Amino acid sequence: MQDWLPVRLAPRDGTPVILWIEDEEAMPTYPVTVGVWETDDMTRRSHWRVFGARYGTHIYFDQHIVGWRPLPPHHRA
């Protein structure tokens, strides 16, 4: 897990991050993807929301996240 940070240190403010996901019950289409932490307005439960072009939005909880990384900085040429 070199260069991956523990999920407990991930930002919980809606900042997009790169997530490494493992879920034995429902394997993700892309195990490394971009997600954001959000809280559902109705249930008040918080989760990771990730996007997949083919299958739409999915949610995962901390136990499904192996690690995270910040998005690379945007550089102008």
GIKAUR-V748755 format. One record per backbone hydrogen bond with DSSP energy under -0.5 kcal/mol. NH is the residue of the N-H (numbers start at 1). CO is the residue of the C=O. Records with the same first field share a line. If there is no record, write none. Layout:
NH = CO  CO
This chain:
4 = 1
5 = 68
9 = 6
10 = 7
17 = 35
18 = 69
19 = 33
20 = 67
21 = 19  31
22 = 64
33 = 19  31
35 = 17
36 = 49
38 = 47
40 = 45
44 = 40
47 = 38
48 = 60
49 = 36  47
50 = 48  58
51 = 34
52 = 56
56 = 52
58 = 50
60 = 48
64 = 61
65 = 62
66 = 20  64
67 = 20
68 = 5
69 = 18
71 = 16
75 = 73
